[in-house]
Amino acid sequence: MLFNSYEFIFVFLPITFFIYFYLNHKRLTIASKGFLVFSSLFFYSWWNITYLPLILISMLFNYVIGNSLNKEIVENKKSFSKKSILIFGIVCNIALLGYFKYADFFIENFNFAIGTNVNLLHLLLPLAIYFFTFQLVAYLVDSYRQETKEYDFLNYALFVTFFPQLIAGPIVHHNEMMPQFANNRNMVKNYRNIALGLFIFSIGLFKKVVIADTFSVWATAGFDTATTLNLFEAWATSLSYTFQLYFDFSGYTDMAIGIALLFNIKLPINFNSPYKALNIQDFWRRWHITLSRFLRDYIYIPLGGNKKSSFRTYSNLLATFVIGGFWHGAGWTFLFWGFLHGIALIIHRLWSNLGFKMWTWLAWLITFNFVNIAWVFFRAKEWDDAVKVLGGMTKINDLSININYLEIVCILLGFIIVVLLKNTGYYLNKKFTFNLIEIIITSLFLFICILIIRLGKSSEFLYFNF
């Protein structure tokens, strides 16, 4: 079930909303939370009910481990240390993710290196396994650090399964969500949150259905269909994917934030106009913010961060982003994408230490073009696809242009939107009144999107594949 589908917009969401608040109105708090957990699991099972036991087992396992880490453990010969329990919990979570996502990758490379012919497993990747795995690993580490409180299982189950952010994030922390689920004030309908939630949801839906899915046609044609690309086609292809990815993923996040607000739950901002960034560090403070936070707090800092030698700092940066690249996908192109960003961050740190300054326009141009070029490896299914697009982008002697005026206009509009307009986080931090302009925008966006969905022109979100 997709956020951009009729069954979600007109059936699942309104039914879940009204029953949840009806139960709260009758002061059946436990029943309302149980219903929301059930609805979230139903939402998750819509794609493939086969993997429902997987998330249930993972949820129960991590609850037991998390509670064990929260309790005082008497160190003796018959008990395990908290550190041992933490390592066991993390290893089990990563092993589960690794089995489903990376087994075939390692088998393929083992076959290539050794010359064997081990059969691939061809496992179907369980939906959302990336996001709930990282979320639960963070929960275990926070429990080990005594940064979590012991809530009842129902609130914990909501934390894990809450359907707006279950599939593709944001990656949330225990201390961001559990207090909200335990707060009785959130059991009552809040009409400001409903209005703001619908407004942000409509923006996210428009980003996905109208903008991202339009760019996807040209990105797919360039990466997957065309055999060769001239200079104009190659740049149009790369920019189309750069905008497709942003509007697709930020659109999902906006919809998740908007839906959560309907239930009086505030999810963290995940995008802050990343294509306005003036350097690569600034980009990662704006792009997929909750993933950047996870990589910093649970990989970079535990590796030593910047507390040791410069060489160690640079090594930690590189290792963190190579791991981040591998998290996105089981392929060498994803690893190389992470490697490129790690190298870029090292260069930025060296440049900053030298104290050099750069014109603002030049800093933006370099940053945006680096991100755009790096996305080519992120999108390419094979190395040859990346070489084809990058090769075309450097064909200065091939200036033949098959003008697609609609594509040119959309790319220019893409630049205007991502560079000049405010992001949806702005509305979360201002006094929202739902004035006439905002009512018109919400109604118009919803009408256009519903019409496009009716024509069968909407698609899955890109991050469902990661």
N, C-alpha and C positions, 0 to 999 in steps of 0.2 A: 504494500500500500504506500503510494507516494503522497507527499504533501501536495503535489500538483496533480491530484486526481479527483474525479467527481466523488468516488466513494469515501475519500478522506474528508473533503471539504463539506459535503452535503449529508453524510451519514455518520461516519465514525466520530469526527470532532464534535458536532453538535450534540449527539447522543451522550458521549462521554462527559461533556461539559455540564449538561443539564442534570444528568443523574448524579454526578459527583456533588454538585452544589445542592441538589434536592436532599441527598443524604445528609449533607452538612447542616442544612436548614432544620432537619429533623433531629439534629444533635447526634447523629449516628456516625461519629468521627472515625471510629475503627472500620466501620463498614465502607465509608467513603474512601478511605485510604486503600483498603483492600480492593475496592472496585477499580481504583486508579491503577493499582499494580496489575490486576487482572486485565484491564484494558490495554496497558502497555505491553504485556506479554502477548495478548491477542494481536496487537499491532506488529510486534516482532515476528510472530508466527505466520503472518499473512504471506510472506514470501516463501517460507519453507518450514513447515512445522517440525520437520525432522531434527532441526537444530534447537528446538525449544529446550530439550533436556540439557543441552550444553550450557546455555546461559543459566539455567536453574542450578545445575551442579556447581558451576563456577561461582555463582552468587552465594550458595550455602557454604562452600569450601572457604571462601575468603571471609565470610562472616565469622566462622569458627576461628580462623587464623587471626583475624583482626582483634577479636575478643581476647584471645590468648595473649596477644601482644599488649593489650591494655591492662591486663592483670599483673599483679606482682608475682613473679616466679621465683621460688626459692631455689637458689643454685645448689644442687647436690648431685651426687653421682647418678641418681635415677631420673633426673629431669633434664630437659633440653634448655639451653640458654635462649634468650629472646632473639639474639642474633641468628642462631641456628634456625629458629622457627621462621624468622623473616626471610632468610635465604631460601629455605624450603618453599615458602609461599611464592616468592618471586620466580624461582626456577620452574615451579609447576605452571604458573601463569604464562611465562615466556615459552615453555615447552609446548603448551597447548596451542599458542599462536604460531610457533615455529612449525609444528606438525602440519597444520592446515595450510599455512601460507608459503612456507619455504622448503617443504620436503622435496617437491619436484625440482626446485632451483638447485638444491644441493645434489640431487640425483643426476640431473643433467650435467652439471660441472664435474661430478665424480666420473661419470661415463666418458666425458671428453678428456679428462686428465689421465685416466687409467686405461682407457680403451675398452671398457666393459660395456655391457648392454642391459643394465638393470632397468626393468620396466618402471615407467612413471606411475604415480598413484592417481593422478587426475582428480584430486579432491576438490569438491565444491567449497569455496571459501564461505564460512558462516558469516552472515551479515553482521556488521558492527563489531566483529571480534577485536579489531584494532582498538576501537574507542573504549569498549568496556574493559579490555585488558589493561590498557594504560591507566584508566580511571581506578581500577582495583589495585594495581601495583602502587599507585600514589596513596591509596587508602591504607595499604599495609605499611608502607614506609612512614606515613604520618602517625599510624598507630604505634609503631616502634619508637618514634620520637616523642610519644606521649602528647601529640598535638590533636588527638581526636577524643571525643567523649563517647561513652557507651550508650547509644540509643537503642530503642527496641527494634526488633527485627523488621517490623512493618515500615518504619521510617527508613531503615537501611535498604529494604527492598525497593522503596520508591527512589532512593538515591541511585541505585544501580539501573533500574528499568525505566525511569521516567521517560515516556515516549518522545517528547519533543527533541531531546538531545541524545537519545539512545543510539541512533543509527550513524550519525556523522558529527557528533559533538555539538557544542564545545565540550572539551575535556574538562570536567568540573572536579573540584575538590570537595571532600567530605564537609569541611567547615563552611563552604559556600551554600550547600544544599540542605544538609540535615537540620540545621536550626530553622530553616524556612518551612520544612515539612512538619516540624514539631510545633510551630507557632500557630496558636489557635486563631489569631487575627486573619490568617490566610485562608481560613475555612469559609469566609464570607465573601460574596461577590463584591468586587471593587470595580465600579463602572469606569473610573479613569483608566485602570489597567486594561479593561476590556477594550475601550476605545483605542488606547495606545497600542495594544496588542494587535488589533485588527489593522491599524495603520501600518505598523512595521511588517506584519505578515503580508499585506498587499504589496509593499515595496519589494520584499524578498521574492514573492511569487512573480512579480513583473520582471525582476532581474533574471530569474531562471527561465520562465516561459517565453518571454519576448526577446530579451537581450542575449542570454547565454545560448539558447537553442538556435538563434539566428546565426551567431558566430560559429556554432558547432558544424554547420553545413560546410562552411569554407575551410575550417580547420581539418575536417575529415577528408575533404576533397584533396587538399594539399598533402597531408601526411599519408593517407591510406590509398588514395585512388591514383593520383598523378604519378607518372614515372619520372618526369623531369620538371623542373621549375625554373623559370627565368627570374631575374632580379625582382621585378614587381610581384610576381606570384609568390615567391619565397617569403618576402617580407610581409605580404598580406596574410600568408598562411601562419607565420609565427605570431603576428600581432592578433590574428583572429583567435588563436588558442590562448594567448595571454589574457585577452579579454573574456573569452569563454570560461576559462578556469576561475577567474576572479568572480564574475557575475554568477556562475553556477554555485560555487562554494559559499560565497558571502550571501547569496540568495537563500541557500539552505539555512545558514546560520541566522539570518534575519527572520525567516519563517519560524525557526525553532524558538528564538527569543520572543517573537510575537505570540506564538501558541502558549508558551510557558507563562507569559503575562496574563493570559486568560484565566489561569489557575493561580494567579498571584505569586508566581515564582519568577525570580529575576535571575536569568542566566548571565554569565560574564560576557562582555564584549569580546568578539573574536577577530574583528577587523577594524582598523582605524585608518582608512584611506592609504593602504600600503604603497600604491603607485605614486604617491606624493613624496615618498622617501627621498632624502638627499644623500644617503649612503646605505651600505648594505646592512649595517647594524640597525639603523633606523628602520629599514624594511622589515627586519625580523621582529622589531618591537611593534609592528603594525599588522603583519601578515600572520594569520592563524595564531593569534596571541596565546591561546591556551596550550597549543603544542609547543611553542617557543618557551613558555613557562615550564612545561614539563621537562623539556630537554635541558633547560638551565638547572632546575632544582633537583632533578633525579638522575642526571647523567653528568653534565658539565661540572657542577659543584662537587659531587662525590668523587669525581676523577681528580679533583684538586683545584679546579677553577683557575683563578689567576693569582693564587696565594703563594705559588712557588716561582721557579725560574721562568724567564720569558719563553725559553724553548718548551718547557712543560705546559705553559699556558697555550702556546700555539698548537701543541700536540693535542691538548684537551679539546680545543676548538674544532680541530680537524676531525678528531674521533667522534665528537658529538654530532657533527653534521653528516658524517658518513653513516652513522647509526640512524640519524633522522631520515636520510635518503633511503636506507634499506627498510625502514619502517613503512615507507610509502609503497614499496613494491619489491617483489622478488625478481630483480633484474639488474644487470650491470649498468644499464642506463640510469636507473634510480640511484645506484651507488655513486656514479660519476656526477650526477646532479648534486648530490650531497657534498661530494668532494669539491666541486667548483665553488659552492657557497662557503665551505670551510676555508678554502684558499682565499676567497674574496674577503672574508672577515679578518684573516691574518694580515692581508695587505692593508686593509683599512686601519687595523690597530697599529701597524708599522708606520703608516702615513700620519696617523694622529699623533704618535709619539714624536715624530719629526717636527710637528707644529706647523705643517703647511696648510694654507687655506686655498679654497677654490671658489670661483664664482658659483652662485646658487644655481643658475640655469645649467652650467656645465656639470655640476655635481648631480643634479637631477637627471640630465641626459645620460651620463655614464651609468648611473644606478639603474635607470629604467631599461636601458639597452642590455646591460649585463643580465638582469632578471629575465628579460624577454628571450635572450639567446639561451640562457640556462634552461628555460622552460622547454626548449626544443628537445633536450635529452629526456626531460620528464615525460613528455608526450609520446616520443618515438617508441614504437613497439620493438624495433630492432635498430642496431647501429646504422644500418643502411638508410633507414628513414631519416635519422638525424643528419647523416652526411648529405643526403639529398637536399634537405631544407637549408642547412647551413651553406652547402655549396652554392645553391641558388642565390642566397643572400649576399654572396661575394662576387657574383658574375657581373662585374661593372661593365664589361664589354657587351653584355647581352641586355640591351635596353628596350627590347621588344615589349610592347604593352598591349595586352588584351583587356581593355578597360571594362571593369565591372563597377559602374557608377554607384550601385547600391552598396557594394562592399566598401568603397572609398568613403562614402557618407557615413556608414555605420562605424568604421574605424575612427573617423574624425569625431563622431558623437561619443564613442567610447573614451577617447582622450578627454573630451570636455567633461564627461561625467566623473571619471576617476580623479581628475586633477582639480577641477573647479568646484564641484558640488560638495555639499556636506554629506557625511556618512550617517547612517541610521543611529549610530551611537549618540549623535548630537541630540536627538529627540528624547533619548532616555535620561539625559542630564538637564533638560530644560523643563520649564513649567508647561506641560502639555495641556492645551485647552480644547483640542479637537474642533478648531474653527472651520469656517465654511470652506476655505481652500483645502484643508486637510481632509474634510469630508468628501469633497469633489475628487481629490487625488485617490483616496481609498476606493470610492465607488467606481471611478473610471478604470483604475488598474485592475480591480477585481472583475469588472465586466469584460475588459479586453482579454484577460487571462482565461477566464471561463469560456469565452468564445473560442480561443485558440485551442484549449484543451478539448473542447467539443469537436474540433476539426481533426483531432488525433495527432497534433503536432508537438506534444510535450514528451519528454524523455526522462530516463533515470538521471540521478545526480552523479557527477563524476567521482566523488569521493566514496560512493558505494563500492567502487572497485579497489579501494585501498585498505 
